[in-house]
Amino acid sequence: MDFRSNIPLYLQVIADIKKKIITGQLTPGEKLPSTRELAALYQINPNTVVRVYNEMELQNLTFTKRGIGTFITEDAHRLSLLKEEMAKLLAGELVKELKDIGYTKEEFLDTVARIYDVTL
Amino acid sequence: MLECKNLTKSYLNKIAVDRLSLQLEPGRIYALLGPNGSGKTTFMKMVAGLVKPTTGELLYDGQPIGIYSKSRIAYMPTESYFYTYMTGVDAGKYYHDFFPDFNPDRYRQLLDTMNLDPTQKIAKMSSGMMAKLKIAVTLSRDAQLIMLDEPLNGIDIIARDKIVSTIIGSFTPEKTFILSSHLVDELEKIIDHAIFIKDGVLVMEGAAEELRMERGKSIVDLYKEIYAE
């Protein structure tokens, strides 16, 4: 995974895991790697992983079984919200960037629609 | 665990470290950042007990640098300090003789994960292999504070990845790492805390994630900002 440097790493890792949940690479109830394993996987500091897992638990995306590990929630309602959350987040960034360069809502929608059609 | 107050090292015509005050905690990976000649090595050598501070205070677990601190601190200098007729095996024995906390099993394991042949003569090693060997002997000590001076300098990308994973793999909540570098981008992902020094003076320090959040900039960008003339 390529990191963008001006955003906290833990948020980027969370976004990556969320994406894996949405796309089904990670399934509800699945056990996530240990702190150490995830640190090795992303090549990041284990303290960052601790922060990732704490934050995901706060967001009710994961739960911890003591001494066993961290698991993805099986709460279907919570998981269904995930896709929308992610879409809002990404759309928010995009809208901000385009507003900055003076795009109107119509221009924005028009551009998005056109690019949507040609993107795989 | 490590505390320095107004730590200063001056040579005849140069102040290498200038009234540096810092407090380092266990369980963190610190990056000591700054261009060549900013005082990183002098600082590490003072902590390792190889260079005596001119003035100021330097305490490890509340005690002055000395026999106790040396038994708890592992330091890897930038220079290569092995006899070239030695092999990896010999270097391990040499370290084992010097340091009671040296773990030969761990050393064998580290050589293996870094794809080093323990029977190869050091004279025949490339600079990348030598760099990995230095990391392996240093990390085979069960030290509490590990200082690596320029661990990634002059090493190809593949070896760098190996070294980075090895550092991550040997990090535990009881240990503290200080990694010095002028190649900030290599360290960006693995550090907790960044310490920027310039001409021996502390210019900025803070938790890496906080710095990124507060300033909306990467550590690399901050580095460029601080050191651009």
Interface residues (C-beta under 8 A of the other chain):
Chain A: F3 S5 N6 I7 P8 L9 Y10 R36 A39 A40 Y42 Q43 I44 N45 P46 N47 T48 R51
Chain B: G27 R28 I29 D161 V164 S165 I168 G169 F171 E188 K189 I190 I191 D192 A208 E209 R212 M213 G216 K217 S218 I219 V220 D221
